[in-house]
Amino acid sequence: MSHVAPITFTLDGQTIPAQAGDSIWQAAKRQGIEIPHLCHSEGLRADGNCRACVVEVKGERALSASCCRQATQGLEVLLQTERVQHSQKMVVELLLSDMPDQGHKWSSDEVGA
């Protein structure tokens, strides 16, 4: 049996421990850090379909879905940026626009955007 050494990455400057194969979302959740998500369900494969869990990875142009982006040693991840929060807000607004008869209203306080 081989032992896999734990890794660390940073999330908004905070060092986050993770195991090889963990997603950014999983590692953050274990540390009590809430990354918004809509499509994650325990026991199902994470596909990043809803895009509500996007984060910014330093040095990369595109935002990444944290539910399916693997945490790697030394990765620098940003959650509390204007770009990330704008993207998360747009995802929720687009989903709500598909359900006008449901009576849902956008509240930035609910998502933290």
Residue frames as a rotation matrix with the C-alpha (Angstrom) as fourth column:
MET 1
0.580 0.815 0.000 0.00
0.815 -0.580 0.000 0.00
0.000 0.000 -1.000 0.00
SER 2
-0.441 -0.765 0.469 1.49
0.754 -0.599 -0.270 3.33
0.488 0.235 0.841 -1.02
HIS 3
0.094 0.387 -0.917 1.14
0.808 -0.569 -0.157 6.47
-0.582 -0.726 -0.366 1.06
VAL 4
0.098 0.013 0.995 0.21
0.776 -0.626 -0.069 9.64
0.622 0.779 -0.071 -0.79
ALA 5
-0.696 -0.438 -0.569 1.64
0.702 -0.582 -0.411 12.75
-0.152 -0.685 0.713 0.80
PRO 6
0.418 0.861 -0.289 -0.82
0.769 -0.505 -0.392 15.55
-0.483 -0.059 -0.873 1.48
ILE 7
-0.409 -0.467 0.784 -0.57
0.801 -0.596 0.062 18.72
0.438 0.653 0.618 -0.57
THR 8
-0.081 0.422 -0.903 -1.33
0.623 -0.686 -0.376 22.35
-0.778 -0.593 -0.208 0.19
PHE 9
-0.367 0.018 0.930 -2.67
0.778 -0.543 0.317 25.20
0.511 0.840 0.185 -1.90
THR 10
-0.878 0.089 -0.470 -3.87
0.255 -0.744 -0.617 28.69
-0.405 -0.662 0.631 -1.05
LEU 11
-0.110 0.904 0.412 -7.42
0.890 -0.095 0.446 29.99
0.442 0.416 -0.795 -1.19
ASP 12
0.699 0.303 0.648 -7.63
0.141 -0.947 0.290 33.76
0.701 -0.112 -0.705 -0.80
GLY 13
0.052 -0.836 0.546 -4.23
-0.634 -0.450 -0.629 33.63
0.771 -0.313 -0.554 0.92
GLN 14
0.342 0.133 0.930 -5.20
-0.880 0.393 0.267 30.89
-0.330 -0.910 0.251 3.40
THR 15
-0.689 -0.631 -0.357 -3.22
-0.704 0.700 0.121 27.62
0.174 0.334 -0.926 3.26
ILE 16
0.440 0.885 0.149 -5.56
-0.887 0.455 -0.080 24.71
-0.138 -0.097 0.986 2.56
PRO 17
-0.629 -0.619 0.471 -4.48
-0.535 0.784 0.316 21.08
-0.565 -0.054 -0.824 3.09
ALA 18
0.484 0.756 -0.441 -5.70
-0.863 0.328 -0.385 18.51
-0.146 0.567 0.811 0.59
GLN 19
0.031 -0.403 0.915 -5.14
-0.011 0.915 0.404 14.94
-0.999 -0.023 0.024 -0.49
ALA 20
-0.883 -0.345 -0.317 -4.08
-0.332 -0.017 0.943 14.07
-0.331 0.939 -0.099 -4.02
GLY 21
-0.775 0.619 0.129 -7.23
0.534 0.532 0.657 13.81
0.338 0.578 -0.742 -6.12
ASP 22
-0.186 0.712 -0.677 -9.29
0.743 -0.349 -0.571 16.23
-0.643 -0.609 -0.464 -4.01
SER 23
0.152 0.286 0.946 -11.15
0.784 -0.618 0.061 18.96
0.602 0.732 -0.318 -5.81
ILE 24
-0.788 -0.360 0.499 -10.69
0.074 -0.861 -0.503 22.55
0.611 -0.360 0.705 -4.70
TRP 25
0.013 0.916 0.401 -14.33
-0.602 -0.313 0.735 22.47
0.799 -0.251 0.547 -3.53
GLN 26
0.623 0.212 -0.753 -13.84
0.302 0.823 0.482 19.33
0.722 -0.527 0.449 -1.39
ALA 27
-0.306 -0.850 -0.429 -10.70
0.813 0.002 -0.583 20.63
0.496 -0.527 0.690 0.29
ALA 28
-0.729 0.092 0.678 -12.26
-0.222 -0.969 -0.107 24.04
0.647 -0.228 0.727 0.99
LYS 29
0.329 0.944 0.015 -15.41
-0.405 0.126 0.906 22.44
0.853 -0.304 0.424 2.44
ARG 30
0.374 -0.257 -0.891 -13.34
0.681 0.728 0.076 20.34
0.630 -0.635 0.448 4.86
GLN 31
-0.700 -0.693 -0.173 -11.79
0.654 -0.523 -0.547 23.60
0.288 -0.496 0.819 6.13
GLY 32
-0.130 0.761 -0.636 -15.21
0.787 -0.311 -0.533 25.19
-0.604 -0.570 -0.558 6.64
ILE 33
-0.722 -0.137 -0.678 -14.94
-0.248 -0.864 0.438 27.43
-0.646 0.484 0.590 3.58
GLU 34
0.134 0.890 0.436 -18.19
0.412 0.350 -0.841 27.62
-0.901 0.292 -0.320 1.67
ILE 35
-0.916 -0.266 -0.299 -17.94
-0.187 -0.376 0.908 27.86
-0.354 0.887 0.295 -2.11
PRO 36
-0.022 0.985 -0.170 -21.39
-0.752 -0.128 -0.646 28.38
-0.658 0.113 0.744 -3.66
HIS 37
-0.975 -0.215 -0.056 -22.66
-0.198 0.729 0.655 25.36
-0.100 0.650 -0.753 -5.58
LEU 38
-0.091 0.990 -0.106 -25.89
-0.955 -0.117 -0.273 24.18
-0.283 0.076 0.956 -7.13
CYS 39
0.495 0.350 -0.795 -25.25
-0.723 0.674 -0.153 20.89
0.482 0.651 0.587 -8.91
HIS 40
-0.613 -0.777 -0.145 -22.99
-0.548 0.550 -0.631 19.08
0.570 -0.307 -0.762 -6.42
SER 41
0.598 0.743 0.299 -24.53
-0.760 0.409 0.505 16.03
0.253 -0.529 0.810 -4.80
GLU 42
-0.190 -0.696 0.692 -22.72
-0.853 0.466 0.234 13.51
-0.486 -0.546 -0.682 -2.63
GLY 43
-0.062 0.088 0.994 -22.10
0.068 0.994 -0.084 10.28
-0.996 0.063 -0.068 -4.49
LEU 44
0.849 0.338 0.407 -22.40
0.429 0.012 -0.903 11.79
-0.310 0.941 -0.135 -7.97
ARG 45
-0.133 -0.927 0.351 -19.52
0.981 -0.072 0.181 12.71
-0.143 0.368 0.919 -10.24
ALA 46
0.205 0.118 -0.972 -18.80
0.203 -0.976 -0.076 16.44
-0.958 -0.181 -0.224 -10.30
ASP 47
0.143 -0.075 0.987 -19.20
0.978 0.162 -0.129 17.84
-0.150 0.984 0.096 -13.80
GLY 48
-0.702 -0.420 -0.575 -19.09
0.410 -0.899 0.156 21.59
-0.582 -0.126 0.803 -13.21
ASN 49
-0.411 0.595 0.691 -22.34
0.877 0.050 0.478 22.00
0.250 0.802 -0.543 -15.13
CYS 50
0.589 0.775 -0.229 -23.91
0.808 -0.567 0.159 24.79
-0.007 -0.279 -0.960 -13.10
ARG 51
-0.100 -0.780 0.618 -20.73
0.627 -0.531 -0.570 26.93
0.772 0.331 0.542 -12.93
ALA 52
0.800 0.439 0.408 -21.87
-0.031 -0.650 0.759 28.41
0.599 -0.620 -0.507 -9.61
CYS 53
0.862 -0.480 -0.160 -18.69
0.319 0.270 0.909 27.15
-0.393 -0.835 0.386 -7.91
VAL 54
0.607 -0.663 0.439 -16.22
0.494 -0.118 -0.861 28.95
0.623 0.739 0.256 -10.17
VAL 55
0.667 -0.547 -0.506 -12.96
0.317 -0.405 0.857 30.23
-0.674 -0.732 -0.097 -8.76
GLU 56
0.844 -0.504 -0.184 -10.06
-0.463 -0.511 -0.724 32.14
0.271 0.696 -0.665 -10.19
VAL 57
0.703 -0.711 0.036 -6.75
0.618 0.635 0.464 30.29
-0.352 -0.303 0.885 -10.47
LYS 58
0.532 -0.550 -0.643 -3.76
-0.331 -0.835 0.440 32.62
-0.779 -0.021 -0.627 -10.50
GLY 59
-0.542 -0.823 -0.172 -2.04
-0.402 0.074 0.913 32.64
-0.738 0.563 -0.371 -13.88
GLU 60
-0.686 0.377 0.622 -5.01
0.667 0.666 0.332 31.24
-0.289 0.643 -0.709 -15.79
ARG 61
-0.947 0.309 0.085 -7.32
-0.206 -0.791 0.576 33.20
0.245 0.528 0.813 -18.08
ALA 62
-0.162 0.957 -0.240 -10.54
-0.238 0.198 0.951 31.23
0.958 0.211 0.195 -17.59
LEU 63
-0.107 0.259 0.960 -12.42
-0.994 -0.018 -0.106 30.68
-0.010 -0.966 0.259 -14.35
SER 64
-0.741 -0.210 -0.637 -12.47
-0.263 0.965 -0.013 27.06
0.617 0.158 -0.771 -13.12
ALA 65
0.485 0.875 0.010 -15.32
-0.483 0.258 0.836 25.04
0.729 -0.410 0.548 -11.65
SER 66
-0.267 -0.683 0.680 -13.97
-0.936 0.017 -0.351 24.21
0.227 -0.730 -0.644 -8.19
CYS 67
0.481 0.537 0.694 -16.04
-0.698 0.713 -0.068 21.02
-0.531 -0.451 0.717 -7.95
CYS 68
0.949 -0.109 0.297 -14.10
0.247 0.843 -0.478 19.33
-0.198 0.527 0.827 -10.74
ARG 69
0.525 -0.835 0.164 -10.77
-0.390 -0.408 -0.826 21.20
0.756 0.370 -0.540 -10.66
GLN 70
0.603 -0.366 -0.709 -8.18
0.655 0.734 0.179 19.13
0.455 -0.572 0.683 -8.84
ALA 71
0.914 -0.391 0.111 -6.23
-0.372 -0.695 0.615 20.81
-0.163 -0.603 -0.780 -6.08
THR 72
0.607 -0.788 -0.099 -2.50
0.537 0.499 -0.680 20.69
0.585 0.360 0.727 -6.78
GLN 73
0.225 -0.630 -0.743 0.55
0.919 -0.117 0.377 21.58
-0.325 -0.767 0.553 -4.74
GLY 74
-0.656 -0.623 -0.426 1.16
0.537 -0.782 0.316 25.33
-0.530 -0.021 0.848 -4.64
LEU 75
-0.306 0.628 0.716 -1.98
0.803 -0.235 0.548 26.27
0.512 0.742 -0.432 -6.58
GLU 76
-0.921 0.065 -0.385 -3.14
0.170 -0.820 -0.546 29.83
-0.351 -0.568 0.744 -5.86
VAL 77
-0.397 0.883 0.250 -6.93
0.811 0.210 0.546 30.09
0.430 0.419 -0.800 -5.87
LEU 78
-0.989 0.150 -0.013 -9.07
-0.132 -0.907 -0.400 33.21
-0.072 -0.393 0.917 -5.46
LEU 79
-0.432 0.901 -0.032 -12.73
0.896 0.433 0.101 33.16
0.104 0.015 -0.994 -4.45
GLN 80
0.326 0.577 -0.749 -13.42
0.725 -0.661 -0.194 36.66
-0.607 -0.480 -0.633 -3.14
THR 81
-0.830 -0.541 -0.134 -12.79
0.312 -0.651 0.692 38.64
-0.462 0.533 0.709 -6.32
GLU 82
-0.238 0.750 -0.618 -15.14
-0.572 -0.622 -0.535 40.87
-0.785 0.227 0.577 -8.26
ARG 83
-0.489 -0.023 -0.872 -14.73
-0.840 0.284 0.463 38.66
0.237 0.959 -0.158 -11.34
VAL 84
-0.935 0.114 -0.336 -15.68
0.173 0.973 -0.152 35.46
0.309 -0.200 -0.930 -9.50
GLN 85
-0.634 0.727 -0.265 -18.61
0.299 -0.085 -0.950 37.00
-0.713 -0.681 -0.163 -7.66
HIS 86
-0.298 0.504 -0.811 -19.92
-0.805 -0.589 -0.071 38.61
-0.513 0.632 0.581 -10.86
SER 87
-0.675 -0.014 -0.738 -19.80
-0.545 0.684 0.485 35.23
0.498 0.730 -0.469 -12.61
GLN 88
-0.906 0.347 -0.241 -21.58
0.423 0.723 -0.547 33.47
-0.016 -0.597 -0.802 -9.73
LYS 89
-0.451 0.762 -0.464 -24.29
-0.130 -0.571 -0.811 36.15
-0.883 -0.305 0.357 -9.70
MET 90
-0.387 0.271 -0.881 -24.79
-0.917 -0.215 0.337 35.83
-0.099 0.938 0.332 -13.47
VAL 91
-0.902 0.032 -0.430 -25.20
-0.061 0.978 0.202 32.04
0.427 0.208 -0.880 -13.17
VAL 92
-0.702 0.667 -0.250 -27.97
0.524 0.247 -0.815 32.42
-0.482 -0.703 -0.523 -10.60
GLU 93
-0.324 0.587 -0.742 -29.67
-0.467 -0.781 -0.414 35.22
-0.823 0.213 0.527 -12.56
LEU 94
-0.599 0.060 -0.798 -29.66
-0.769 0.234 0.595 33.13
0.223 0.970 -0.094 -15.75
LEU 95
-0.904 0.280 -0.324 -31.11
0.327 0.940 -0.099 30.13
0.277 -0.196 -0.941 -13.94
LEU 96
-0.534 0.731 -0.426 -33.81
0.346 -0.271 -0.898 32.28
-0.772 -0.627 -0.108 -12.34
SER 97
-0.450 0.356 -0.819 -34.68
-0.740 -0.662 0.119 33.81
-0.499 0.660 0.562 -15.72
ASP 98
-0.800 0.146 -0.581 -35.53
-0.311 0.728 0.610 30.30
0.512 0.669 -0.538 -16.93
MET 99
-0.545 0.606 -0.579 -38.10
0.786 0.609 -0.103 29.99
0.291 -0.511 -0.809 -14.11
PRO 100
-0.843 0.163 0.513 -40.12
-0.186 -0.982 0.005 33.24
0.505 -0.091 0.858 -14.18
ASP 101
0.118 0.992 -0.040 -43.31
-0.350 0.079 0.933 31.54
0.929 -0.097 0.357 -13.00
GLN 102
-0.009 -0.198 -0.980 -41.63
0.718 0.681 -0.144 30.22
0.696 -0.705 0.136 -9.84
GLY 103
0.846 0.435 0.308 -41.62
0.166 -0.764 0.623 33.69
0.507 -0.476 -0.719 -8.27
HIS 104
0.342 -0.806 -0.484 -37.93
0.913 0.162 0.375 33.62
-0.224 -0.570 0.791 -7.30
LYS 105
0.963 -0.118 0.241 -36.24
-0.057 -0.968 -0.244 36.97
0.262 0.222 -0.939 -6.85
TRP 106
0.167 -0.980 -0.105 -32.52
0.546 0.180 -0.818 37.67
0.821 0.079 0.565 -6.85
SER 107
0.985 -0.018 0.173 -31.03
-0.151 -0.582 0.799 38.70
0.086 -0.813 -0.575 -3.53
SER 108
0.298 -0.950 -0.091 -27.30
-0.288 0.001 -0.958 39.38
0.910 0.312 -0.273 -3.54
ASP 109
0.002 -0.263 0.965 -27.29
-0.996 -0.084 -0.021 38.76
0.087 -0.961 -0.262 0.24
GLU 110
0.810 0.418 0.411 -28.23
-0.472 0.881 0.033 35.10
-0.348 -0.221 0.911 -0.32
VAL 111
0.856 -0.514 0.053 -25.18
0.428 0.649 -0.629 34.31
0.289 0.561 0.775 -2.46
GLY 112
0.446 -0.710 -0.545 -22.76
0.531 -0.280 0.800 36.77
-0.721 -0.646 0.252 -0.96
ALA 113
-0.183 -0.495 0.849 -22.21
0.975 -0.199 0.094 38.61
0.123 0.846 0.519 -4.23
